[in-house]
Amino acid sequence: MSEPKGAELALENVSEGRYRLSGELSFKTAEQALATGRDFPLAQSLCLDVSGLERVDSAGLAVILEWWRLSHLAGGSLSLEGPSEQLKKLIAISELEPVLLG
């Protein structure tokens, strides 16, 4: 996997059902992220290691929420590992702690 530069997002399949995100999950990368997320095995338990994200904005949070929604519709689940303080604050402001950090 190459290291992301600027407004890039890298997603690495670490093991079955576990993915590591790095770079930026934002308005600039949301379309790419949604397309990449279509390859997730949505009907199983997914763990997204978000500790490598340098920046997440509201569009990035919307992407995570869409992945969560699609996973639940398929009968799976999605959890976040290692969210930054910035991401935790964004989740709290959006009142999504029970959904994404529960």
DANOR-V306685 format. One record per pair of residues at least 12 apart in sequence whose ideal C-beta (glycine too) atoms are under 7 Angstrom apart, sorted by the first residue. I is the first residue (numbers start at 0). GAP is how many residues later the second one is. Records with the same first field share a line. If there is no record, write none. Layout:
# DANOR-V306685
I: GAP + GAP
This chain:
# DANOR-V306685
3: 18 + 19 + 20
6: 17 + 19 + 21 + 22
7: 15 + 16 + 21
8: 12 + 14 + 15 + 16 + 20 + 23 + 24
9: 12 + 13
10: 25
13: 35
16: 24 + 27 + 28 + 29 + 30
17: 29 + 31
18: 29 + 30
19: 29 + 32
20: 27 + 28 + 29 + 31 + 32
21: 30 + 31
22: 30 + 31
23: 30 + 31
24: 28 + 31 + 35 + 38
25: 29 + 30 + 31 + 33 + 34
26: 30 + 32
29: 29 + 30 + 33
32: 30
33: 29 + 32
36: 30
39: 27
41: 28 + 29 + 32 + 34
42: 31 + 32 + 33
43: 32
44: 31 + 32
45: 25 + 30 + 31 + 32
46: 32 + 34
47: 30 + 32 + 33
48: 32 + 33
49: 30 + 31 + 32 + 33 + 37
50: 30 + 31
52: 31 + 34
55: 30 + 31 + 34
57: 32
60: 29 + 30 + 33
63: 36
64: 31
67: 31 + 32
79: 20 + 21
